[in-house]
Amino acid sequence: MSKQEQQAAAADEVQAKLKKPHRHKGIEYPAGAEVSLTKDQAERLTQREVI
């Protein structure tokens, strides 16, 4: 990954706190867990009221 790609990936990353428990790839995240997400992931989870 080039330096420019890394900067773009870091800019798309957001921190969020979960309102509800959530499972991703077999990993259970409890309510209140802080996770790093892309903007697209955060948008989908917001629509589902997980974050």
PyMOL Python script that loads the backbone (N, CA, C, O; Angstrom):
from pymol import cmd

cmd.read_pdbstr("""\
ATOM      1  N   MET A   1       0.861  -1.178   0.000  1.00  0.00           N
ATOM      2  CA  MET A   1       0.000   0.000   0.000  1.00  0.00           C
ATOM      3  C   MET A   1       0.901   1.233   0.000  1.00  0.00           C
ATOM      4  O   MET A   1       1.830   1.333   0.802  1.00  0.00           O
ATOM      5  N   SER A   2       0.623   2.153  -0.891  1.00  0.00           N
ATOM      6  CA  SER A   2       1.432   3.362  -0.969  1.00  0.00           C
ATOM      7  C   SER A   2       1.081   4.310   0.180  1.00  0.00           C
ATOM      8  O   SER A   2       0.055   4.156   0.843  1.00  0.00           O
ATOM      9  N   LYS A   3       1.948   5.280   0.394  1.00  0.00           N
ATOM     10  CA  LYS A   3       1.728   6.237   1.478  1.00  0.00           C
ATOM     11  C   LYS A   3       0.433   7.016   1.255  1.00  0.00           C
ATOM     12  O   LYS A   3      -0.288   7.312   2.208  1.00  0.00           O
ATOM     13  N   GLN A   4       0.136   7.349  -0.006  1.00  0.00           N
ATOM     14  CA  GLN A   4      -1.083   8.097  -0.322  1.00  0.00           C
ATOM     15  C   GLN A   4      -2.326   7.253  -0.021  1.00  0.00           C
ATOM     16  O   GLN A   4      -3.318   7.774   0.488  1.00  0.00           O
ATOM     17  N   GLU A   5      -2.277   5.960  -0.330  1.00  0.00           N
ATOM     18  CA  GLU A   5      -3.395   5.070  -0.038  1.00  0.00           C
ATOM     19  C   GLU A   5      -3.603   4.932   1.465  1.00  0.00           C
ATOM     20  O   GLU A   5      -4.742   4.874   1.928  1.00  0.00           O
ATOM     21  N   GLN A   6      -2.515   4.879   2.231  1.00  0.00           N
ATOM     22  CA  GLN A   6      -2.618   4.771   3.682  1.00  0.00           C
ATOM     23  C   GLN A   6      -3.266   6.020   4.268  1.00  0.00           C
ATOM     24  O   GLN A   6      -4.081   5.919   5.185  1.00  0.00           O
ATOM     25  N   GLN A   7      -2.918   7.183   3.755  1.00  0.00           N
ATOM     26  CA  GLN A   7      -3.502   8.429   4.241  1.00  0.00           C
ATOM     27  C   GLN A   7      -4.987   8.477   3.916  1.00  0.00           C
ATOM     28  O   GLN A   7      -5.786   8.928   4.736  1.00  0.00           O
ATOM     29  N   ALA A   8      -5.365   8.019   2.730  1.00  0.00           N
ATOM     30  CA  ALA A   8      -6.776   8.005   2.341  1.00  0.00           C
ATOM     31  C   ALA A   8      -7.554   7.038   3.226  1.00  0.00           C
ATOM     32  O   ALA A   8      -8.671   7.344   3.643  1.00  0.00           O
ATOM     33  N   ALA A   9      -6.974   5.872   3.517  1.00  0.00           N
ATOM     34  CA  ALA A   9      -7.643   4.886   4.376  1.00  0.00           C
ATOM     35  C   ALA A   9      -7.812   5.438   5.785  1.00  0.00           C
ATOM     36  O   ALA A   9      -8.858   5.242   6.404  1.00  0.00           O
ATOM     37  N   ALA A  10      -6.799   6.122   6.297  1.00  0.00           N
ATOM     38  CA  ALA A  10      -6.882   6.690   7.639  1.00  0.00           C
ATOM     39  C   ALA A  10      -7.938   7.789   7.703  1.00  0.00           C
ATOM     40  O   ALA A  10      -8.606   7.944   8.725  1.00  0.00           O
ATOM     41  N   ALA A  11      -8.095   8.552   6.626  1.00  0.00           N
ATOM     42  CA  ALA A  11      -9.088   9.625   6.603  1.00  0.00           C
ATOM     43  C   ALA A  11     -10.507   9.061   6.584  1.00  0.00           C
ATOM     44  O   ALA A  11     -11.434   9.710   7.070  1.00  0.00           O
ATOM     45  N   ASP A  12     -10.688   7.867   6.030  1.00  0.00           N
ATOM     46  CA  ASP A  12     -12.012   7.252   5.961  1.00  0.00           C
ATOM     47  C   ASP A  12     -12.367   6.500   7.228  1.00  0.00           C
ATOM     48  O   ASP A  12     -13.485   5.999   7.347  1.00  0.00           O
ATOM     49  N   GLU A  13     -11.454   6.406   8.175  1.00  0.00           N
ATOM     50  CA  GLU A  13     -11.685   5.644   9.394  1.00  0.00           C
ATOM     51  C   GLU A  13     -12.299   6.536  10.463  1.00  0.00           C
ATOM     52  O   GLU A  13     -11.865   7.669  10.671  1.00  0.00           O
ATOM     53  N   VAL A  14     -13.320   6.006  11.139  1.00  0.00           N
ATOM     54  CA  VAL A  14     -13.978   6.740  12.214  1.00  0.00           C
ATOM     55  C   VAL A  14     -14.066   5.842  13.445  1.00  0.00           C
ATOM     56  O   VAL A  14     -14.050   4.616  13.332  1.00  0.00           O
ATOM     57  N   GLN A  15     -14.159   6.458  14.612  1.00  0.00           N
ATOM     58  CA  GLN A  15     -14.332   5.740  15.876  1.00  0.00           C
ATOM     59  C   GLN A  15     -15.801   5.832  16.268  1.00  0.00           C
ATOM     60  O   GLN A  15     -16.420   6.885  16.115  1.00  0.00           O
ATOM     61  N   ALA A  16     -16.357   4.747  16.769  1.00  0.00           N
ATOM     62  CA  ALA A  16     -17.750   4.751  17.183  1.00  0.00           C
ATOM     63  C   ALA A  16     -17.924   3.885  18.420  1.00  0.00           C
ATOM     64  O   ALA A  16     -17.148   2.960  18.660  1.00  0.00           O
ATOM     65  N   LYS A  17     -18.945   4.194  19.195  1.00  0.00           N
ATOM     66  CA  LYS A  17     -19.290   3.407  20.380  1.00  0.00           C
ATOM     67  C   LYS A  17     -20.614   2.705  20.072  1.00  0.00           C
ATOM     68  O   LYS A  17     -21.567   3.343  19.626  1.00  0.00           O
ATOM     69  N   LEU A  18     -20.671   1.406  20.308  1.00  0.00           N
ATOM     70  CA  LEU A  18     -21.870   0.625  20.004  1.00  0.00           C
ATOM     71  C   LEU A  18     -22.960   0.848  21.043  1.00  0.00           C
ATOM     72  O   LEU A  18     -22.686   0.871  22.243  1.00  0.00           O
ATOM     73  N   LYS A  19     -24.200   1.011  20.577  1.00  0.00           N
ATOM     74  CA  LYS A  19     -25.357   1.126  21.466  1.00  0.00           C
ATOM     75  C   LYS A  19     -25.892  -0.245  21.838  1.00  0.00           C
ATOM     76  O   LYS A  19     -26.441  -0.442  22.922  1.00  0.00           O
ATOM     77  N   LYS A  20     -25.721  -1.202  20.909  1.00  0.00           N
ATOM     78  CA  LYS A  20     -26.234  -2.553  21.095  1.00  0.00           C
ATOM     79  C   LYS A  20     -25.098  -3.550  20.889  1.00  0.00           C
ATOM     80  O   LYS A  20     -24.108  -3.218  20.235  1.00  0.00           O
ATOM     81  N   PRO A  21     -25.214  -4.756  21.427  1.00  0.00           N
ATOM     82  CA  PRO A  21     -24.221  -5.791  21.133  1.00  0.00           C
ATOM     83  C   PRO A  21     -24.221  -6.070  19.628  1.00  0.00           C
ATOM     84  O   PRO A  21     -25.255  -5.955  18.971  1.00  0.00           O
ATOM     85  N   HIS A  22     -23.064  -6.436  19.090  1.00  0.00           N
ATOM     86  CA  HIS A  22     -22.946  -6.656  17.656  1.00  0.00           C
ATOM     87  C   HIS A  22     -21.940  -7.770  17.400  1.00  0.00           C
ATOM     88  O   HIS A  22     -20.946  -7.893  18.115  1.00  0.00           O
ATOM     89  N   ARG A  23     -22.198  -8.577  16.383  1.00  0.00           N
ATOM     90  CA  ARG A  23     -21.286  -9.652  15.995  1.00  0.00           C
ATOM     91  C   ARG A  23     -20.762  -9.348  14.600  1.00  0.00           C
ATOM     92  O   ARG A  23     -21.526  -9.012  13.695  1.00  0.00           O
ATOM     93  N   HIS A  24     -19.434  -9.471  14.438  1.00  0.00           N
ATOM     94  CA  HIS A  24     -18.818  -9.272  13.129  1.00  0.00           C
ATOM     95  C   HIS A  24     -17.748 -10.328  12.938  1.00  0.00           C
ATOM     96  O   HIS A  24     -16.819 -10.430  13.739  1.00  0.00           O
ATOM     97  N   LYS A  25     -17.876 -11.110  11.886  1.00  0.00           N
ATOM     98  CA  LYS A  25     -16.921 -12.184  11.575  1.00  0.00           C
ATOM     99  C   LYS A  25     -16.707 -13.110  12.772  1.00  0.00           C
ATOM    100  O   LYS A  25     -15.580 -13.518  13.051  1.00  0.00           O
ATOM    101  N   GLY A  26     -17.784 -13.438  13.474  1.00  0.00           N
ATOM    102  CA  GLY A  26     -17.723 -14.364  14.590  1.00  0.00           C
ATOM    103  C   GLY A  26     -17.215 -13.770  15.893  1.00  0.00           C
ATOM    104  O   GLY A  26     -17.090 -14.478  16.892  1.00  0.00           O
ATOM    105  N   ILE A  27     -16.921 -12.470  15.891  1.00  0.00           N
ATOM    106  CA  ILE A  27     -16.444 -11.805  17.106  1.00  0.00           C
ATOM    107  C   ILE A  27     -17.595 -11.025  17.713  1.00  0.00           C
ATOM    108  O   ILE A  27     -18.227 -10.209  17.042  1.00  0.00           O
ATOM    109  N   GLU A  28     -17.866 -11.279  18.991  1.00  0.00           N
ATOM    110  CA  GLU A  28     -18.939 -10.590  19.701  1.00  0.00           C
ATOM    111  C   GLU A  28     -18.416  -9.287  20.297  1.00  0.00           C
ATOM    112  O   GLU A  28     -17.418  -9.289  21.018  1.00  0.00           O
ATOM    113  N   TYR A  29     -19.080  -8.184  20.002  1.00  0.00           N
ATOM    114  CA  TYR A  29     -18.744  -6.894  20.587  1.00  0.00           C
ATOM    115  C   TYR A  29     -19.879  -6.494  21.521  1.00  0.00           C
ATOM    116  O   TYR A  29     -21.030  -6.437  21.087  1.00  0.00           O
ATOM    117  N   PRO A  30     -19.590  -6.215  22.793  1.00  0.00           N
ATOM    118  CA  PRO A  30     -20.649  -5.831  23.735  1.00  0.00           C
ATOM    119  C   PRO A  30     -21.102  -4.393  23.498  1.00  0.00           C
ATOM    120  O   PRO A  30     -20.392  -3.609  22.868  1.00  0.00           O
ATOM    121  N   ALA A  31     -22.275  -4.053  23.999  1.00  0.00           N
ATOM    122  CA  ALA A  31     -22.743  -2.666  23.945  1.00  0.00           C
ATOM    123  C   ALA A  31     -21.734  -1.797  24.680  1.00  0.00           C
ATOM    124  O   ALA A  31     -21.233  -2.178  25.738  1.00  0.00           O
ATOM    125  N   GLY A  32     -21.437  -0.635  24.120  1.00  0.00           N
ATOM    126  CA  GLY A  32     -20.479   0.274  24.726  1.00  0.00           C
ATOM    127  C   GLY A  32     -19.055   0.093  24.221  1.00  0.00           C
ATOM    128  O   GLY A  32     -18.174   0.879  24.569  1.00  0.00           O
ATOM    129  N   ALA A  33     -18.816  -0.926  23.409  1.00  0.00           N
ATOM    130  CA  ALA A  33     -17.475  -1.149  22.879  1.00  0.00           C
ATOM    131  C   ALA A  33     -17.117  -0.056  21.876  1.00  0.00           C
ATOM    132  O   ALA A  33     -17.965   0.381  21.098  1.00  0.00           O
ATOM    133  N   GLU A  34     -15.862   0.383  21.898  1.00  0.00           N
ATOM    134  CA  GLU A  34     -15.383   1.376  20.938  1.00  0.00           C
ATOM    135  C   GLU A  34     -14.742   0.616  19.785  1.00  0.00           C
ATOM    136  O   GLU A  34     -13.879  -0.235  19.999  1.00  0.00           O
ATOM    137  N   VAL A  35     -15.168   0.928  18.552  1.00  0.00           N
ATOM    138  CA  VAL A  35     -14.667   0.239  17.373  1.00  0.00           C
ATOM    139  C   VAL A  35     -14.231   1.243  16.314  1.00  0.00           C
ATOM    140  O   VAL A  35     -14.723   2.370  16.273  1.00  0.00           O
ATOM    141  N   SER A  36     -13.300   0.823  15.456  1.00  0.00           N
ATOM    142  CA  SER A  36     -12.869   1.618  14.310  1.00  0.00           C
ATOM    143  C   SER A  36     -13.605   1.098  13.082  1.00  0.00           C
ATOM    144  O   SER A  36     -13.603  -0.102  12.809  1.00  0.00           O
ATOM    145  N   LEU A  37     -14.226   1.998  12.355  1.00  0.00           N
ATOM    146  CA  LEU A  37     -15.009   1.630  11.187  1.00  0.00           C
ATOM    147  C   LEU A  37     -14.675   2.547  10.022  1.00  0.00           C
ATOM    148  O   LEU A  37     -14.129   3.635  10.205  1.00  0.00           O
ATOM    149  N   THR A  38     -15.014   2.088   8.811  1.00  0.00           N
ATOM    150  CA  THR A  38     -14.957   2.990   7.675  1.00  0.00           C
ATOM    151  C   THR A  38     -16.241   3.809   7.685  1.00  0.00           C
ATOM    152  O   THR A  38     -17.194   3.468   8.385  1.00  0.00           O
ATOM    153  N   LYS A  39     -16.265   4.876   6.919  1.00  0.00           N
ATOM    154  CA  LYS A  39     -17.468   5.712   6.870  1.00  0.00           C
ATOM    155  C   LYS A  39     -18.660   4.921   6.354  1.00  0.00           C
ATOM    156  O   LYS A  39     -19.780   5.114   6.826  1.00  0.00           O
ATOM    157  N   ASP A  40     -18.434   4.025   5.384  1.00  0.00           N
ATOM    158  CA  ASP A  40     -19.530   3.205   4.845  1.00  0.00           C
ATOM    159  C   ASP A  40     -20.087   2.259   5.905  1.00  0.00           C
ATOM    160  O   ASP A  40     -21.303   2.114   6.033  1.00  0.00           O
ATOM    161  N   GLN A  41     -19.204   1.617   6.663  1.00  0.00           N
ATOM    162  CA  GLN A  41     -19.654   0.716   7.727  1.00  0.00           C
ATOM    163  C   GLN A  41     -20.436   1.489   8.789  1.00  0.00           C
ATOM    164  O   GLN A  41     -21.478   1.033   9.260  1.00  0.00           O
ATOM    165  N   ALA A  42     -19.928   2.650   9.155  1.00  0.00           N
ATOM    166  CA  ALA A  42     -20.599   3.464  10.160  1.00  0.00           C
ATOM    167  C   ALA A  42     -21.985   3.877   9.686  1.00  0.00           C
ATOM    168  O   ALA A  42     -22.933   3.900  10.471  1.00  0.00           O
ATOM    169  N   GLU A  43     -22.102   4.201   8.414  1.00  0.00           N
ATOM    170  CA  GLU A  43     -23.401   4.589   7.855  1.00  0.00           C
ATOM    171  C   GLU A  43     -24.407   3.442   7.956  1.00  0.00           C
ATOM    172  O   GLU A  43     -25.554   3.649   8.351  1.00  0.00           O
ATOM    173  N   ARG A  44     -23.969   2.219   7.592  1.00  0.00           N
ATOM    174  CA  ARG A  44     -24.868   1.055   7.651  1.00  0.00           C
ATOM    175  C   ARG A  44     -25.278   0.754   9.094  1.00  0.00           C
ATOM    176  O   ARG A  44     -26.447   0.474   9.360  1.00  0.00           O
ATOM    177  N   LEU A  45     -24.327   0.811  10.020  1.00  0.00           N
ATOM    178  CA  LEU A  45     -24.652   0.514  11.413  1.00  0.00           C
ATOM    179  C   LEU A  45     -25.528   1.600  12.034  1.00  0.00           C
ATOM    180  O   LEU A  45     -26.332   1.311  12.920  1.00  0.00           O
ATOM    181  N   THR A  46     -25.382   2.831  11.586  1.00  0.00           N
ATOM    182  CA  THR A  46     -26.246   3.914  12.068  1.00  0.00           C
ATOM    183  C   THR A  46     -27.678   3.672  11.623  1.00  0.00           C
ATOM    184  O   THR A  46     -28.611   3.874  12.401  1.00  0.00           O
ATOM    185  N   GLN A  47     -27.862   3.244  10.384  1.00  0.00           N
ATOM    186  CA  GLN A  47     -29.208   2.957   9.878  1.00  0.00           C
ATOM    187  C   GLN A  47     -29.871   1.842  10.677  1.00  0.00           C
ATOM    188  O   GLN A  47     -31.085   1.852  10.876  1.00  0.00           O
ATOM    189  N   ARG A  48     -29.076   0.887  11.130  1.00  0.00           N
ATOM    190  CA  ARG A  48     -29.600  -0.232  11.923  1.00  0.00           C
ATOM    191  C   ARG A  48     -29.648   0.104  13.410  1.00  0.00           C
ATOM    192  O   ARG A  48     -30.013  -0.747  14.221  1.00  0.00           O
ATOM    193  N   GLU A  49     -29.284   1.330  13.777  1.00  0.00           N
ATOM    194  CA  GLU A  49     -29.287   1.828  15.155  1.00  0.00           C
ATOM    195  C   GLU A  49     -28.389   1.011  16.079  1.00  0.00           C
ATOM    196  O   GLU A  49     -28.710   0.812  17.251  1.00  0.00           O
ATOM    197  N   VAL A  50     -27.254   0.535  15.541  1.00  0.00           N
ATOM    198  CA  VAL A  50     -26.275  -0.193  16.345  1.00  0.00           C
ATOM    199  C   VAL A  50     -25.296   0.802  16.963  1.00  0.00           C
ATOM    200  O   VAL A  50     -24.803   0.594  18.071  1.00  0.00           O
ATOM    201  N   ILE A  51     -25.018   1.896  16.227  1.00  0.00           N
ATOM    202  CA  ILE A  51     -24.138   2.952  16.762  1.00  0.00           C
ATOM    203  C   ILE A  51     -24.890   4.251  16.812  1.00  0.00           C
ATOM    204  O   ILE A  51     -24.337   5.269  17.230  1.00  0.00           O
TER     205      ILE A  51
END
""", "prot")
cmd.dss("prot")
cmd.show_as("cartoon", "prot")
cmd.util.cbc("prot")
cmd.orient("prot")
